[in-house]
Amino acid sequence: MGMLQEFKEFAMKGNVVDMAVGVIIGGAFGKIVSSLVADVVMPPIGVILGGVDFSDLAVTIKEASKNAAGVDVPAVVISYGKFIQTLIDFTIVAAAIFLIIKILYSFKKKAEEAPAAPPAPSNEEILLTEIRDLLKNK
């Protein structure tokens, strides 16, 4: 029962929950970026390059065939068009994360640069100030 309690305490810590939320949002963000690249960015690039569909770009190393038993053997293909799309996905995600982190750091930096209120004087300082003022008045 002790191990179950320890796991519950671990799972309910703020950092673990925050990380889980980040992973879920990151997965959804990745799907959005993949859709953006495949459905919005790549079609115009393909049109500019003469109607090329990047998902179809591939080099066939070995054509599909049938083996001696009559079973279909699939073609061996290098799909470099899909790789190009994945590189663009990565670039967009990396740029977005960079911008988010840069914005967060700028907020943090502004908070650090804000002048802090001077600390309240200690009882000793107050007493010494009163003594000084009394001595000035004499």
C-alpha positions as CSV (number, residue, x, y, z in Angstrom):
1,M,0.0,0.0,0.0
2,G,3.0,2.3,0.7
3,M,4.2,2.2,-2.9
4,L,0.7,3.0,-4.3
5,Q,0.6,6.1,-2.0
6,E,4.1,7.2,-3.1
7,F,3.0,6.8,-6.8
8,K,-0.1,8.9,-6.1
9,E,2.0,11.6,-4.5
10,F,4.4,11.6,-7.4
11,A,1.7,11.7,-10.0
12,M,-0.1,14.6,-8.4
13,K,2.9,16.8,-8.1
14,G,2.6,20.0,-10.1
15,N,5.5,19.3,-12.4
16,V,4.3,15.9,-13.5
17,V,0.8,17.2,-14.3
18,D,2.3,20.3,-16.1
19,M,4.5,18.0,-18.2
20,A,1.5,15.7,-19.1
21,V,-0.5,18.8,-20.2
22,G,2.5,20.0,-22.3
23,V,2.9,16.6,-24.0
24,I,-0.8,16.5,-24.9
25,I,-0.8,20.0,-26.2
26,G,2.5,19.4,-28.0
27,G,1.0,16.4,-29.8
28,A,-2.0,18.4,-30.9
29,F,0.3,21.2,-32.0
30,G,2.3,18.7,-34.1
31,K,-0.9,17.6,-35.9
32,I,-1.8,21.2,-36.6
33,V,1.6,22.0,-38.0
34,S,1.6,18.8,-40.1
35,S,-1.8,19.8,-41.5
36,L,-0.5,23.3,-42.1
37,V,2.5,22.0,-44.1
38,A,0.7,19.3,-46.0
39,D,-2.5,21.2,-46.8
40,V,-1.5,24.9,-46.9
41,V,2.3,25.3,-47.4
42,M,3.2,22.5,-49.8
43,P,0.5,22.8,-52.5
44,P,1.5,26.4,-53.4
45,I,5.2,25.3,-53.4
46,G,4.3,22.4,-55.6
47,V,2.4,24.7,-58.1
48,I,5.4,27.1,-58.2
49,L,7.7,24.2,-59.0
50,G,5.4,23.1,-61.8
51,G,2.7,21.1,-60.2
52,V,4.9,18.8,-58.1
53,D,3.1,16.9,-55.4
54,F,5.8,16.4,-52.7
55,S,4.1,13.3,-51.2
56,D,4.5,11.5,-54.5
57,L,8.2,12.3,-54.9
58,A,10.1,9.0,-54.5
59,V,12.9,6.9,-56.0
60,T,12.1,3.3,-56.6
61,I,15.0,1.0,-55.9
62,K,13.2,-2.2,-56.7
63,E,9.9,-2.6,-58.5
64,A,7.1,-4.7,-56.9
65,S,7.1,-8.3,-58.0
66,K,6.0,-11.8,-57.2
67,N,8.3,-14.3,-55.6
68,A,8.6,-18.0,-56.6
69,A,5.6,-18.9,-54.5
70,G,3.4,-16.3,-56.2
71,V,3.3,-13.9,-53.2
72,D,3.4,-10.2,-54.0
73,V,6.6,-8.5,-52.9
74,P,6.2,-4.8,-52.4
75,A,8.4,-2.3,-54.1
76,V,11.4,-0.8,-52.3
77,V,11.0,3.0,-52.4
78,I,12.8,6.0,-50.9
79,S,10.0,8.6,-50.3
80,Y,12.1,11.7,-50.2
81,G,9.0,14.0,-50.8
82,K,7.6,12.9,-47.5
83,F,11.0,13.5,-45.9
84,I,11.0,17.1,-47.3
85,Q,7.5,17.7,-45.8
86,T,8.7,16.3,-42.4
87,L,11.7,18.7,-42.5
88,I,9.4,21.6,-43.1
89,D,7.1,20.4,-40.3
90,F,10.2,20.3,-38.0
91,T,11.3,23.8,-39.1
92,I,7.9,25.3,-38.4
93,V,7.6,23.6,-35.0
94,A,11.2,24.6,-34.0
95,A,10.5,28.2,-35.0
96,A,7.2,28.4,-33.1
97,I,8.8,26.9,-30.0
98,F,11.8,29.4,-30.3
99,L,9.4,32.3,-30.6
100,I,7.3,31.2,-27.6
101,I,10.5,30.7,-25.4
102,K,11.8,34.1,-26.6
103,I,8.6,35.8,-25.6
104,L,8.5,34.0,-22.2
105,Y,12.1,35.0,-21.5
106,S,11.4,38.6,-22.4
107,F,8.5,38.7,-19.9
108,K,10.8,37.1,-17.3
109,K,13.6,39.6,-18.1
110,K,11.1,42.6,-17.7
111,A,10.0,41.3,-14.3
112,E,13.7,41.0,-13.2
113,E,14.5,44.5,-14.5
114,A,11.6,46.1,-12.6
115,P,13.0,48.0,-9.6
116,A,12.2,46.3,-6.4
117,A,10.8,48.4,-3.5
118,P,13.5,49.2,-1.0
119,P,13.2,47.0,2.1
120,A,11.6,48.5,5.2
121,P,14.2,49.8,7.7
122,S,14.9,47.5,10.6
123,N,14.1,48.4,14.2
124,E,17.8,49.3,14.7
125,E,17.9,51.6,11.7
126,I,14.7,53.3,13.0
127,L,16.2,53.8,16.4
128,L,19.5,55.1,15.0
129,T,17.6,57.5,12.8
130,E,15.6,58.8,15.8
131,I,18.9,59.2,17.8
132,R,20.5,61.1,14.9
133,D,17.5,63.4,14.6
134,L,17.6,64.1,18.4
135,L,21.3,64.9,18.2
136,K,20.7,67.3,15.3
137,N,18.1,69.2,17.2
138,K,20.4,69.9,20.2
